[in-house]
Amino acid sequence: MALQKTVTLKTNFGTDVDFTNAYIRVDSVKVDKNFAQALVQTHKEKDGQVLEQKGYSFEYAINGLNPIAQTYNHLKTLPEFAGTVDC
């Protein structure tokens, strides 16, 4: 599972660059009781260059879906992931 979306990132020179249909995937998830920390990577395309890597924290439901599925569901609630498409 992954997400796809056009993302805009700043270069080292301060200019914005758009990446159409960037591929966003969960790289790893660490779970501790009711809390999870996820590392999410944005790629230029599937199996392409990593453009950005960010960490996210959220409440984890131990009796819920698997940690990766819960991470994707959490990401889709965040404003920066509005308009993403499952792929």
PDB file with SEQRES, HELIX, SHEET and CRYST1 records, atoms N, CA, C and O in Angstrom:
SEQRES   1 A   87  MET ALA LEU GLN LYS THR VAL THR LEU LYS THR ASN PHE          
SEQRES   2 A   87  GLY THR ASP VAL ASP PHE THR ASN ALA TYR ILE ARG VAL          
SEQRES   3 A   87  ASP SER VAL LYS VAL ASP LYS ASN PHE ALA GLN ALA LEU          
SEQRES   4 A   87  VAL GLN THR HIS LYS GLU LYS ASP GLY GLN VAL LEU GLU          
SEQRES   5 A   87  GLN LYS GLY TYR SER PHE GLU TYR ALA ILE ASN GLY LEU          
SEQRES   6 A   87  ASN PRO ILE ALA GLN THR TYR ASN HIS LEU LYS THR LEU          
SEQRES   7 A   87  PRO GLU PHE ALA GLY THR VAL ASP CYS                          
HELIX    1 AA1 PRO A   67  LEU A   75  1                                   9    
HELIX    2 AA2 PRO A   79  PHE A   81  5                                   3    
SHEET    1 AA1 5 VAL A  50  GLU A  59  0                                        
SHEET    2 AA1 5 PHE A  35  HIS A  43 -1                                        
SHEET    3 AA1 5 ASP A  16  ASP A  32 -1                                        
SHEET    4 AA1 5 LEU A   3  LYS A  10 -1                                        
SHEET    5 AA1 5 VAL A  85  ASP A  86 -1                                        
CRYST1    1.000    1.000    1.000  90.00  90.00  90.00 P 1           1          
ATOM      1  N   MET A   1       0.842  -1.179   0.000  1.00  0.00           N  
ATOM      2  CA  MET A   1       0.000   0.000   0.000  1.00  0.00           C  
ATOM      3  C   MET A   1       0.884   1.238   0.000  1.00  0.00           C  
ATOM      4  O   MET A   1       1.987   1.236   0.547  1.00  0.00           O  
ATOM      5  N   ALA A   2       0.385   2.273  -0.613  1.00  0.00           N  
ATOM      6  CA  ALA A   2       1.067   3.564  -0.637  1.00  0.00           C  
ATOM      7  C   ALA A   2       0.033   4.627  -0.969  1.00  0.00           C  
ATOM      8  O   ALA A   2      -1.131   4.324  -1.233  1.00  0.00           O  
ATOM      9  N   LEU A   3       0.471   5.861  -0.950  1.00  0.00           N  
ATOM     10  CA  LEU A   3      -0.375   6.987  -1.319  1.00  0.00           C  
ATOM     11  C   LEU A   3       0.291   7.720  -2.473  1.00  0.00           C  
ATOM     12  O   LEU A   3       1.512   7.681  -2.625  1.00  0.00           O  
ATOM     13  N   GLN A   4      -0.513   8.381  -3.277  1.00  0.00           N  
ATOM     14  CA  GLN A   4       0.014   9.180  -4.372  1.00  0.00           C  
ATOM     15  C   GLN A   4      -0.618  10.553  -4.341  1.00  0.00           C  
ATOM     16  O   GLN A   4      -1.805  10.710  -4.056  1.00  0.00           O  
ATOM     17  N   LYS A   5       0.214  11.555  -4.645  1.00  0.00           N  
ATOM     18  CA  LYS A   5      -0.258  12.937  -4.629  1.00  0.00           C  
ATOM     19  C   LYS A   5       0.794  13.823  -5.283  1.00  0.00           C  
ATOM     20  O   LYS A   5       1.981  13.494  -5.282  1.00  0.00           O  
ATOM     21  N   THR A   6       0.361  14.933  -5.835  1.00  0.00           N  
ATOM     22  CA  THR A   6       1.307  15.935  -6.299  1.00  0.00           C  
ATOM     23  C   THR A   6       1.792  16.703  -5.076  1.00  0.00           C  
ATOM     24  O   THR A   6       0.987  17.241  -4.315  1.00  0.00           O  
ATOM     25  N   VAL A   7       3.100  16.751  -4.889  1.00  0.00           N  
ATOM     26  CA  VAL A   7       3.662  17.455  -3.745  1.00  0.00           C  
ATOM     27  C   VAL A   7       4.570  18.577  -4.234  1.00  0.00           C  
ATOM     28  O   VAL A   7       5.162  18.500  -5.311  1.00  0.00           O  
ATOM     29  N   THR A   8       4.664  19.610  -3.423  1.00  0.00           N  
ATOM     30  CA  THR A   8       5.544  20.739  -3.709  1.00  0.00           C  
ATOM     31  C   THR A   8       6.593  20.793  -2.612  1.00  0.00           C  
ATOM     32  O   THR A   8       6.266  20.880  -1.429  1.00  0.00           O  
ATOM     33  N   LEU A   9       7.855  20.740  -3.015  1.00  0.00           N  
ATOM     34  CA  LEU A   9       8.957  20.780  -2.061  1.00  0.00           C  
ATOM     35  C   LEU A   9       9.883  21.934  -2.393  1.00  0.00           C  
ATOM     36  O   LEU A   9      10.030  22.315  -3.554  1.00  0.00           O  
ATOM     37  N   LYS A  10      10.503  22.484  -1.365  1.00  0.00           N  
ATOM     38  CA  LYS A  10      11.468  23.577  -1.552  1.00  0.00           C  
ATOM     39  C   LYS A  10      12.857  23.001  -1.818  1.00  0.00           C  
ATOM     40  O   LYS A  10      13.268  22.027  -1.188  1.00  0.00           O  
ATOM     41  N   THR A  11      13.562  23.610  -2.748  1.00  0.00           N  
ATOM     42  CA  THR A  11      14.945  23.224  -3.004  1.00  0.00           C  
ATOM     43  C   THR A  11      15.848  23.945  -2.010  1.00  0.00           C  
ATOM     44  O   THR A  11      15.382  24.785  -1.240  1.00  0.00           O  
ATOM     45  N   ASN A  12      17.117  23.622  -2.026  1.00  0.00           N  
ATOM     46  CA  ASN A  12      18.096  24.309  -1.168  1.00  0.00           C  
ATOM     47  C   ASN A  12      18.229  25.784  -1.532  1.00  0.00           C  
ATOM     48  O   ASN A  12      18.748  26.579  -0.749  1.00  0.00           O  
ATOM     49  N   PHE A  13      17.759  26.143  -2.717  1.00  0.00           N  
ATOM     50  CA  PHE A  13      17.849  27.528  -3.172  1.00  0.00           C  
ATOM     51  C   PHE A  13      16.570  28.310  -2.886  1.00  0.00           C  
ATOM     52  O   PHE A  13      16.458  29.480  -3.251  1.00  0.00           O  
ATOM     53  N   GLY A  14      15.599  27.658  -2.229  1.00  0.00           N  
ATOM     54  CA  GLY A  14      14.378  28.329  -1.839  1.00  0.00           C  
ATOM     55  C   GLY A  14      13.271  28.335  -2.875  1.00  0.00           C  
ATOM     56  O   GLY A  14      12.213  28.917  -2.636  1.00  0.00           O  
ATOM     57  N   THR A  15      13.488  27.701  -4.019  1.00  0.00           N  
ATOM     58  CA  THR A  15      12.444  27.641  -5.035  1.00  0.00           C  
ATOM     59  C   THR A  15      11.570  26.406  -4.815  1.00  0.00           C  
ATOM     60  O   THR A  15      12.024  25.405  -4.261  1.00  0.00           O  
ATOM     61  N   ASP A  16      10.317  26.486  -5.253  1.00  0.00           N  
ATOM     62  CA  ASP A  16       9.402  25.362  -5.142  1.00  0.00           C  
ATOM     63  C   ASP A  16       9.469  24.492  -6.387  1.00  0.00           C  
ATOM     64  O   ASP A  16       9.572  24.992  -7.507  1.00  0.00           O  
ATOM     65  N   VAL A  17       9.410  23.176  -6.174  1.00  0.00           N  
ATOM     66  CA  VAL A  17       9.376  22.227  -7.282  1.00  0.00           C  
ATOM     67  C   VAL A  17       8.193  21.293  -7.054  1.00  0.00           C  
ATOM     68  O   VAL A  17       8.040  20.730  -5.970  1.00  0.00           O  
ATOM     69  N   ASP A  18       7.355  21.129  -8.083  1.00  0.00           N  
ATOM     70  CA  ASP A  18       6.214  20.223  -8.006  1.00  0.00           C  
ATOM     71  C   ASP A  18       6.600  18.850  -8.524  1.00  0.00           C  
ATOM     72  O   ASP A  18       7.283  18.726  -9.540  1.00  0.00           O  
ATOM     73  N   PHE A  19       6.156  17.819  -7.817  1.00  0.00           N  
ATOM     74  CA  PHE A  19       6.357  16.436  -8.237  1.00  0.00           C  
ATOM     75  C   PHE A  19       4.974  15.812  -8.397  1.00  0.00           C  
ATOM     76  O   PHE A  19       4.294  15.517  -7.414  1.00  0.00           O  
ATOM     77  N   THR A  20       4.575  15.618  -9.640  1.00  0.00           N  
ATOM     78  CA  THR A  20       3.263  15.063  -9.944  1.00  0.00           C  
ATOM     79  C   THR A  20       3.247  13.576  -9.611  1.00  0.00           C  
ATOM     80  O   THR A  20       4.169  12.841  -9.963  1.00  0.00           O  
ATOM     81  N   ASN A  21       2.190  13.143  -8.930  1.00  0.00           N  
ATOM     82  CA  ASN A  21       2.010  11.739  -8.562  1.00  0.00           C  
ATOM     83  C   ASN A  21       3.188  11.176  -7.777  1.00  0.00           C  
ATOM     84  O   ASN A  21       3.645  10.063  -8.036  1.00  0.00           O  
ATOM     85  N   ALA A  22       3.669  11.951  -6.825  1.00  0.00           N  
ATOM     86  CA  ALA A  22       4.723  11.449  -5.941  1.00  0.00           C  
ATOM     87  C   ALA A  22       4.196  10.234  -5.190  1.00  0.00           C  
ATOM     88  O   ALA A  22       3.001  10.137  -4.910  1.00  0.00           O  
ATOM     89  N   TYR A  23       5.078   9.323  -4.873  1.00  0.00           N  
ATOM     90  CA  TYR A  23       4.742   8.053  -4.238  1.00  0.00           C  
ATOM     91  C   TYR A  23       5.109   8.153  -2.758  1.00  0.00           C  
ATOM     92  O   TYR A  23       6.281   8.321  -2.420  1.00  0.00           O  
ATOM     93  N   ILE A  24       4.123   8.050  -1.882  1.00  0.00           N  
ATOM     94  CA  ILE A  24       4.326   8.232  -0.450  1.00  0.00           C  
ATOM     95  C   ILE A  24       4.110   6.893   0.246  1.00  0.00           C  
ATOM     96  O   ILE A  24       3.032   6.305   0.151  1.00  0.00           O  
ATOM     97  N   ARG A  25       5.135   6.413   0.944  1.00  0.00           N  
ATOM     98  CA  ARG A  25       4.971   5.115   1.603  1.00  0.00           C  
ATOM     99  C   ARG A  25       5.558   5.114   3.003  1.00  0.00           C  
ATOM    100  O   ARG A  25       6.489   5.854   3.321  1.00  0.00           O  
ATOM    101  N   VAL A  26       4.981   4.260   3.819  1.00  0.00           N  
ATOM    102  CA  VAL A  26       5.451   4.071   5.190  1.00  0.00           C  
ATOM    103  C   VAL A  26       6.694   3.206   5.131  1.00  0.00           C  
ATOM    104  O   VAL A  26       6.657   2.086   4.622  1.00  0.00           O  
ATOM    105  N   ASP A  27       7.794   3.725   5.651  1.00  0.00           N  
ATOM    106  CA  ASP A  27       9.049   2.977   5.653  1.00  0.00           C  
ATOM    107  C   ASP A  27       9.142   2.071   6.875  1.00  0.00           C  
ATOM    108  O   ASP A  27       9.582   0.926   6.768  1.00  0.00           O  
ATOM    109  N   SER A  28       8.730   2.581   8.037  1.00  0.00           N  
ATOM    110  CA  SER A  28       8.779   1.775   9.256  1.00  0.00           C  
ATOM    111  C   SER A  28       7.814   2.330  10.290  1.00  0.00           C  
ATOM    112  O   SER A  28       7.451   3.506  10.264  1.00  0.00           O  
ATOM    113  N   VAL A  29       7.407   1.452  11.204  1.00  0.00           N  
ATOM    114  CA  VAL A  29       6.525   1.840  12.304  1.00  0.00           C  
ATOM    115  C   VAL A  29       7.027   1.163  13.571  1.00  0.00           C  
ATOM    116  O   VAL A  29       7.290  -0.040  13.583  1.00  0.00           O  
ATOM    117  N   LYS A  30       7.158   1.949  14.637  1.00  0.00           N  
ATOM    118  CA  LYS A  30       7.506   1.422  15.957  1.00  0.00           C  
ATOM    119  C   LYS A  30       6.319   1.644  16.872  1.00  0.00           C  
ATOM    120  O   LYS A  30       5.775   2.746  16.944  1.00  0.00           O  
ATOM    121  N   VAL A  31       5.918   0.585  17.575  1.00  0.00           N  
ATOM    122  CA  VAL A  31       4.732   0.642  18.425  1.00  0.00           C  
ATOM    123  C   VAL A  31       5.137   0.405  19.869  1.00  0.00           C  
ATOM    124  O   VAL A  31       5.936  -0.482  20.169  1.00  0.00           O  
ATOM    125  N   ASP A  32       4.570   1.216  20.764  1.00  0.00           N  
ATOM    126  CA  ASP A  32       4.795   1.069  22.199  1.00  0.00           C  
ATOM    127  C   ASP A  32       3.456   1.252  22.905  1.00  0.00           C  
ATOM    128  O   ASP A  32       3.005   2.379  23.107  1.00  0.00           O  
ATOM    129  N   LYS A  33       2.829   0.150  23.274  1.00  0.00           N  
ATOM    130  CA  LYS A  33       1.495   0.143  23.901  1.00  0.00           C  
ATOM    131  C   LYS A  33       0.490   0.871  23.029  1.00  0.00           C  
ATOM    132  O   LYS A  33       0.076   0.332  22.003  1.00  0.00           O  
ATOM    133  N   ASN A  34       0.080   2.085  23.401  1.00  0.00           N  
ATOM    134  CA  ASN A  34      -0.957   2.816  22.682  1.00  0.00           C  
ATOM    135  C   ASN A  34      -0.423   3.951  21.815  1.00  0.00           C  
ATOM    136  O   ASN A  34      -1.170   4.856  21.444  1.00  0.00           O  
ATOM    137  N   PHE A  35       0.862   3.905  21.495  1.00  0.00           N  
ATOM    138  CA  PHE A  35       1.494   5.001  20.784  1.00  0.00           C  
ATOM    139  C   PHE A  35       2.349   4.433  19.653  1.00  0.00           C  
ATOM    140  O   PHE A  35       3.006   3.408  19.834  1.00  0.00           O  
ATOM    141  N   ALA A  36       2.348   5.082  18.498  1.00  0.00           N  
ATOM    142  CA  ALA A  36       3.154   4.633  17.363  1.00  0.00           C  
ATOM    143  C   ALA A  36       3.947   5.790  16.786  1.00  0.00           C  
ATOM    144  O   ALA A  36       3.510   6.941  16.800  1.00  0.00           O  
ATOM    145  N   GLN A  37       5.118   5.457  16.283  1.00  0.00           N  
ATOM    146  CA  GLN A  37       5.966   6.412  15.569  1.00  0.00           C  
ATOM    147  C   GLN A  37       6.262   5.806  14.207  1.00  0.00           C  
ATOM    148  O   GLN A  37       6.706   4.663  14.103  1.00  0.00           O  
ATOM    149  N   ALA A  38       6.009   6.588  13.163  1.00  0.00           N  
ATOM    150  CA  ALA A  38       6.185   6.095  11.807  1.00  0.00           C  
ATOM    151  C   ALA A  38       7.156   6.977  11.036  1.00  0.00           C  
ATOM    152  O   ALA A  38       7.176   8.197  11.198  1.00  0.00           O  
ATOM    153  N   LEU A  39       7.951   6.343  10.204  1.00  0.00           N  
ATOM    154  CA  LEU A  39       8.838   7.043   9.293  1.00  0.00           C  
ATOM    155  C   LEU A  39       8.218   6.922   7.899  1.00  0.00           C  
ATOM    156  O   LEU A  39       7.995   5.816   7.407  1.00  0.00           O  
ATOM    157  N   VAL A  40       7.943   8.066   7.266  1.00  0.00           N  
ATOM    158  CA  VAL A  40       7.252   8.098   5.977  1.00  0.00           C  
ATOM    159  C   VAL A  40       8.170   8.746   4.944  1.00  0.00           C  
ATOM    160  O   VAL A  40       8.738   9.812   5.179  1.00  0.00           O  
ATOM    161  N   GLN A  41       8.301   8.085   3.805  1.00  0.00           N  
ATOM    162  CA  GLN A  41       9.147   8.602   2.733  1.00  0.00           C  
ATOM    163  C   GLN A  41       8.301   9.014   1.533  1.00  0.00           C  
ATOM    164  O   GLN A  41       7.341   8.334   1.169  1.00  0.00           O  
ATOM    165  N   THR A  42       8.671  10.133   0.929  1.00  0.00           N  
ATOM    166  CA  THR A  42       8.060  10.578  -0.311  1.00  0.00           C  
ATOM    167  C   THR A  42       9.077  10.357  -1.418  1.00  0.00           C  
ATOM    168  O   THR A  42      10.206  10.843  -1.354  1.00  0.00           O  
ATOM    169  N   HIS A  43       8.655   9.615  -2.433  1.00  0.00           N  
ATOM    170  CA  HIS A  43       9.527   9.281  -3.558  1.00  0.00           C  
ATOM    171  C   HIS A  43       9.053  10.007  -4.808  1.00  0.00           C  
ATOM    172  O   HIS A  43       7.868  10.305  -4.956  1.00  0.00           O  
ATOM    173  N   LYS A  44       9.978  10.283  -5.690  1.00  0.00           N  
ATOM    174  CA  LYS A  44       9.642  10.936  -6.956  1.00  0.00           C  
ATOM    175  C   LYS A  44       8.655  10.075  -7.737  1.00  0.00           C  
ATOM    176  O   LYS A  44       7.741  10.594  -8.378  1.00  0.00           O  
ATOM    177  N   GLU A  45       8.839   8.779  -7.680  1.00  0.00           N  
ATOM    178  CA  GLU A  45       7.959   7.801  -8.314  1.00  0.00           C  
ATOM    179  C   GLU A  45       8.152   6.482  -7.592  1.00  0.00           C  
ATOM    180  O   GLU A  45       9.054   6.363  -6.762  1.00  0.00           O  
ATOM    181  N   LYS A  46       7.327   5.490  -7.888  1.00  0.00           N  
ATOM    182  CA  LYS A  46       7.468   4.191  -7.226  1.00  0.00           C  
ATOM    183  C   LYS A  46       8.891   3.678  -7.441  1.00  0.00           C  
ATOM    184  O   LYS A  46       9.385   3.648  -8.568  1.00  0.00           O  
ATOM    185  N   ASP A  47       9.531   3.283  -6.371  1.00  0.00           N  
ATOM    186  CA  ASP A  47      10.927   2.803  -6.384  1.00  0.00           C  
ATOM    187  C   ASP A  47      11.905   3.857  -6.895  1.00  0.00           C  
ATOM    188  O   ASP A  47      13.013   3.528  -7.319  1.00  0.00           O  
ATOM    189  N   GLY A  48      11.501   5.110  -6.854  1.00  0.00           N  
ATOM    190  CA  GLY A  48      12.365   6.196  -7.318  1.00  0.00           C  
ATOM    191  C   GLY A  48      13.111   6.859  -6.176  1.00  0.00           C  
ATOM    192  O   GLY A  48      13.095   6.382  -5.041  1.00  0.00           O  
ATOM    193  N   GLN A  49      13.750   7.940  -6.488  1.00  0.00           N  
ATOM    194  CA  GLN A  49      14.554   8.720  -5.552  1.00  0.00           C  
ATOM    195  C   GLN A  49      13.710   9.216  -4.376  1.00  0.00           C  
ATOM    196  O   GLN A  49      12.580   9.669  -4.557  1.00  0.00           O  
ATOM    197  N   VAL A  50      14.278   9.125  -3.166  1.00  0.00           N  
ATOM    198  CA  VAL A  50      13.601   9.656  -1.980  1.00  0.00           C  
ATOM    199  C   VAL A  50      13.738  11.172  -2.002  1.00  0.00           C  
ATOM    200  O   VAL A  50      14.846  11.706  -2.049  1.00  0.00           O  
ATOM    201  N   LEU A  51      12.594  11.863  -1.966  1.00  0.00           N  
ATOM    202  CA  LEU A  51      12.584  13.320  -1.977  1.00  0.00           C  
ATOM    203  C   LEU A  51      12.528  13.903  -0.578  1.00  0.00           C  
ATOM    204  O   LEU A  51      13.079  14.971  -0.308  1.00  0.00           O  
ATOM    205  N   GLU A  52      11.845  13.175   0.319  1.00  0.00           N  
ATOM    206  CA  GLU A  52      11.633  13.691   1.665  1.00  0.00           C  
ATOM    207  C   GLU A  52      11.371  12.515   2.599  1.00  0.00           C  
ATOM    208  O   GLU A  52      10.813  11.493   2.201  1.00  0.00           O  
ATOM    209  N   GLN A  53      11.783  12.686   3.833  1.00  0.00           N  
ATOM    210  CA  GLN A  53      11.552  11.680   4.864  1.00  0.00           C  
ATOM    211  C   GLN A  53      11.115  12.402   6.130  1.00  0.00           C  
ATOM    212  O   GLN A  53      11.793  13.318   6.596  1.00  0.00           O  
ATOM    213  N   LYS A  54       9.974  11.985   6.687  1.00  0.00           N  
ATOM    214  CA  LYS A  54       9.431  12.649   7.875  1.00  0.00           C  
ATOM    215  C   LYS A  54       8.934  11.612   8.869  1.00  0.00           C  
ATOM    216  O   LYS A  54       8.565  10.497   8.501  1.00  0.00           O  
ATOM    217  N   GLY A  55       8.934  12.007  10.137  1.00  0.00           N  
ATOM    218  CA  GLY A  55       8.392  11.163  11.186  1.00  0.00           C  
ATOM    219  C   GLY A  55       7.040  11.674  11.653  1.00  0.00           C  
ATOM    220  O   GLY A  55       6.792  12.879  11.683  1.00  0.00           O  
ATOM    221  N   TYR A  56       6.171  10.743  12.017  1.00  0.00           N  
ATOM    222  CA  TYR A  56       4.838  11.074  12.510  1.00  0.00           C  
ATOM    223  C   TYR A  56       4.545  10.228  13.742  1.00  0.00           C  
ATOM    224  O   TYR A  56       4.954   9.070  13.816  1.00  0.00           O  
ATOM    225  N   SER A  57       3.847  10.799  14.697  1.00  0.00           N  
ATOM    226  CA  SER A  57       3.445  10.102  15.911  1.00  0.00           C  
ATOM    227  C   SER A  57       1.926  10.141  16.018  1.00  0.00           C  
ATOM    228  O   SER A  57       1.289  11.126  15.644  1.00  0.00           O  
ATOM    229  N   PHE A  58       1.357   9.058  16.533  1.00  0.00           N  
ATOM    230  CA  PHE A  58      -0.090   9.008  16.676  1.00  0.00           C  
ATOM    231  C   PHE A  58      -0.473   7.921  17.676  1.00  0.00           C  
ATOM    232  O   PHE A  58       0.331   7.053  18.017  1.00  0.00           O  
ATOM    233  N   GLU A  59      -1.724   7.990  18.136  1.00  0.00           N  
ATOM    234  CA  GLU A  59      -2.243   6.972  19.046  1.00  0.00           C  
ATOM    235  C   GLU A  59      -2.482   5.694  18.263  1.00  0.00           C  
ATOM    236  O   GLU A  59      -3.029   5.717  17.160  1.00  0.00           O  
ATOM    237  N   TYR A  60      -2.067   4.583  18.844  1.00  0.00           N  
ATOM    238  CA  TYR A  60      -2.162   3.279  18.215  1.00  0.00           C  
ATOM    239  C   TYR A  60      -3.198   2.435  18.942  1.00  0.00           C  
ATOM    240  O   TYR A  60      -3.190   2.365  20.171  1.00  0.00           O  
ATOM    241  N   ALA A  61      -4.084   1.797  18.198  1.00  0.00           N  
ATOM    242  CA  ALA A  61      -5.102   0.924  18.787  1.00  0.00           C  
ATOM    243  C   ALA A  61      -4.618  -0.516  18.699  1.00  0.00           C  
ATOM    244  O   ALA A  61      -4.627  -1.119  17.626  1.00  0.00           O  
ATOM    245  N   ILE A  62      -4.199  -1.058  19.827  1.00  0.00           N  
ATOM    246  CA  ILE A  62      -3.607  -2.394  19.838  1.00  0.00           C  
ATOM    247  C   ILE A  62      -4.549  -3.465  19.277  1.00  0.00           C  
ATOM    248  O   ILE A  62      -4.085  -4.466  18.732  1.00  0.00           O  
ATOM    249  N   ASN A  63      -5.857  -3.268  19.404  1.00  0.00           N  
ATOM    250  CA  ASN A  63      -6.833  -4.227  18.880  1.00  0.00           C  
ATOM    251  C   ASN A  63      -7.355  -3.827  17.501  1.00  0.00           C  
ATOM    252  O   ASN A  63      -8.308  -4.422  16.998  1.00  0.00           O  
ATOM    253  N   GLY A  64      -6.736  -2.831  16.898  1.00  0.00           N  
ATOM    254  CA  GLY A  64      -7.180  -2.347  15.595  1.00  0.00           C  
ATOM    255  C   GLY A  64      -6.445  -3.020  14.452  1.00  0.00           C  
ATOM    256  O   GLY A  64      -5.914  -4.121  14.597  1.00  0.00           O  
ATOM    257  N   LEU A  65      -6.423  -2.343  13.315  1.00  0.00           N  
ATOM    258  CA  LEU A  65      -5.717  -2.834  12.132  1.00  0.00           C  
ATOM    259  C   LEU A  65      -4.228  -2.949  12.425  1.00  0.00           C  
ATOM    260  O   LEU A  65      -3.754  -2.481  13.460  1.00  0.00           O  
ATOM    261  N   ASN A  66      -3.492  -3.573  11.512  1.00  0.00           N  
ATOM    262  CA  ASN A  66      -2.044  -3.676  11.713  1.00  0.00           C  
ATOM    263  C   ASN A  66      -1.425  -2.280  11.738  1.00  0.00           C  
ATOM    264  O   ASN A  66      -2.025  -1.335  11.224  1.00  0.00           O  
ATOM    265  N   PRO A  67      -0.242  -2.133  12.322  1.00  0.00           N  
ATOM    266  CA  PRO A  67       0.367  -0.804  12.493  1.00  0.00           C  
ATOM    267  C   PRO A  67       0.555  -0.016  11.189  1.00  0.00           C  
ATOM    268  O   PRO A  67       0.401   1.206  11.184  1.00  0.00           O  
ATOM    269  N   ILE A  68       0.878  -0.687  10.107  1.00  0.00           N  
ATOM    270  CA  ILE A  68       1.091   0.020   8.844  1.00  0.00           C  
ATOM    271  C   ILE A  68      -0.238   0.561   8.318  1.00  0.00           C  
ATOM    272  O   ILE A  68      -0.301   1.704   7.866  1.00  0.00           O  
ATOM    273  N   ALA A  69      -1.289  -0.239   8.372  1.00  0.00           N  
ATOM    274  CA  ALA A  69      -2.606   0.219   7.929  1.00  0.00           C  
ATOM    275  C   ALA A  69      -3.074   1.389   8.797  1.00  0.00           C  
ATOM    276  O   ALA A  69      -3.639   2.355   8.284  1.00  0.00           O  
ATOM    277  N   GLN A  70      -2.840   1.304  10.111  1.00  0.00           N  
ATOM    278  CA  GLN A  70      -3.223   2.413  10.988  1.00  0.00           C  
ATOM    279  C   GLN A  70      -2.438   3.674  10.647  1.00  0.00           C  
ATOM    280  O   GLN A  70      -2.967   4.782  10.746  1.00  0.00           O  
ATOM    281  N   THR A  71      -1.189   3.511  10.250  1.00  0.00           N  
ATOM    282  CA  THR A  71      -0.378   4.678   9.870  1.00  0.00           C  
ATOM    283  C   THR A  71      -0.967   5.354   8.638  1.00  0.00           C  
ATOM    284  O   THR A  71      -1.128   6.574   8.627  1.00  0.00           O  
ATOM    285  N   TYR A  72      -1.290   4.590   7.607  1.00  0.00           N  
ATOM    286  CA  TYR A  72      -1.886   5.178   6.402  1.00  0.00           C  
ATOM    287  C   TYR A  72      -3.207   5.870   6.737  1.00  0.00           C  
ATOM    288  O   TYR A  72      -3.475   6.966   6.246  1.00  0.00           O  
ATOM    289  N   ASN A  73      -4.025   5.238   7.563  1.00  0.00           N  
ATOM    290  CA  ASN A  73      -5.292   5.862   7.951  1.00  0.00           C  
ATOM    291  C   ASN A  73      -5.058   7.168   8.697  1.00  0.00           C  
ATOM    292  O   ASN A  73      -5.790   8.137   8.495  1.00  0.00           O  
ATOM    293  N   HIS A  74      -4.048   7.202   9.555  1.00  0.00           N  
ATOM    294  CA  HIS A  74      -3.725   8.440  10.280  1.00  0.00           C  
ATOM    295  C   HIS A  74      -3.241   9.521   9.311  1.00  0.00           C  
ATOM    296  O   HIS A  74      -3.673  10.670   9.397  1.00  0.00           O  
ATOM    297  N   LEU A  75      -2.354   9.159   8.399  1.00  0.00           N  
ATOM    298  CA  LEU A  75      -1.822  10.144   7.450  1.00  0.00           C  
ATOM    299  C   LEU A  75      -2.954  10.817   6.677  1.00  0.00           C  
ATOM    300  O   LEU A  75      -2.919  12.026   6.450  1.00  0.00           O  
ATOM    301  N   LYS A  76      -3.950  10.043   6.274  1.00  0.00           N  
ATOM    302  CA  LYS A  76      -5.048  10.580   5.476  1.00  0.00           C  
ATOM    303  C   LYS A  76      -5.913  11.567   6.256  1.00  0.00           C  
ATOM    304  O   LYS A  76      -6.737  12.263   5.662  1.00  0.00           O  
ATOM    305  N   THR A  77      -5.738  11.639   7.579  1.00  0.00           N  
ATOM    306  CA  THR A  77      -6.479  12.625   8.383  1.00  0.00           C  
ATOM    307  C   THR A  77      -5.744  13.955   8.476  1.00  0.00           C  
ATOM    308  O   THR A  77      -6.318  14.945   8.929  1.00  0.00           O  
ATOM    309  N   LEU A  78      -4.489  13.994   8.057  1.00  0.00           N  
ATOM    310  CA  LEU A  78      -3.668  15.203   8.176  1.00  0.00           C  
ATOM    311  C   LEU A  78      -3.851  16.103   6.955  1.00  0.00           C  
ATOM    312  O   LEU A  78      -3.960  15.609   5.833  1.00  0.00           O  
ATOM    313  N   PRO A  79      -3.886  17.431   7.167  1.00  0.00           N  
ATOM    314  CA  PRO A  79      -4.080  18.371   6.054  1.00  0.00           C  
ATOM    315  C   PRO A  79      -3.059  18.214   4.929  1.00  0.00           C  
ATOM    316  O   PRO A  79      -3.404  18.389   3.760  1.00  0.00           O  
ATOM    317  N   GLU A  80      -1.822  17.891   5.257  1.00  0.00           N  
ATOM    318  CA  GLU A  80      -0.799  17.783   4.209  1.00  0.00           C  
ATOM    319  C   GLU A  80      -1.002  16.573   3.297  1.00  0.00           C  
ATOM    320  O   GLU A  80      -0.379  16.477   2.240  1.00  0.00           O  
ATOM    321  N   PHE A  81      -1.871  15.654   3.705  1.00  0.00           N  
ATOM    322  CA  PHE A  81      -2.164  14.478   2.896  1.00  0.00           C  
ATOM    323  C   PHE A  81      -3.555  14.527   2.273  1.00  0.00           C  
ATOM    324  O   PHE A  81      -4.033  13.529   1.734  1.00  0.00           O  
ATOM    325  N   ALA A  82      -4.204  15.684   2.346  1.00  0.00           N  
ATOM    326  CA  ALA A  82      -5.512  15.846   1.723  1.00  0.00           C  
ATOM    327  C   ALA A  82      -5.366  15.622   0.223  1.00  0.00           C  
ATOM    328  O   ALA A  82      -4.415  16.102  -0.393  1.00  0.00           O  
ATOM    329  N   GLY A  83      -6.285  14.913  -0.345  1.00  0.00           N  
ATOM    330  CA  GLY A  83      -6.261  14.680  -1.784  1.00  0.00           C  
ATOM    331  C   GLY A  83      -5.377  13.528  -2.227  1.00  0.00           C  
ATOM    332  O   GLY A  83      -5.180  13.319  -3.424  1.00  0.00           O  
ATOM    333  N   THR A  84      -4.840  12.773  -1.265  1.00  0.00           N  
ATOM    334  CA  THR A  84      -4.027  11.623  -1.662  1.00  0.00           C  
ATOM    335  C   THR A  84      -4.920  10.510  -2.198  1.00  0.00           C  
ATOM    336  O   THR A  84      -6.106  10.432  -1.879  1.00  0.00           O  
ATOM    337  N   VAL A  85      -4.331   9.666  -3.007  1.00  0.00           N  
ATOM    338  CA  VAL A  85      -5.029   8.530  -3.601  1.00  0.00           C  
ATOM    339  C   VAL A  85      -4.294   7.266  -3.182  1.00  0.00           C  
ATOM    340  O   VAL A  85      -3.065   7.210  -3.237  1.00  0.00           O  
ATOM    341  N   ASP A  86      -5.048   6.245  -2.760  1.00  0.00           N  
ATOM    342  CA  ASP A  86      -4.432   4.960  -2.437  1.00  0.00           C  
ATOM    343  C   ASP A  86      -3.897   4.325  -3.709  1.00  0.00           C  
ATOM    344  O   ASP A  86      -4.526   4.394  -4.765  1.00  0.00           O  
ATOM    345  N   CYS A  87      -2.739   3.710  -3.599  1.00  0.00           N  
ATOM    346  CA  CYS A  87      -2.210   2.970  -4.756  1.00  0.00           C  
ATOM    347  C   CYS A  87      -1.473   1.733  -4.285  1.00  0.00           C  
ATOM    348  O   CYS A  87      -0.953   0.975  -5.104  1.00  0.00           O  
TER     349      CYS A  87                                                      
END                                                                             
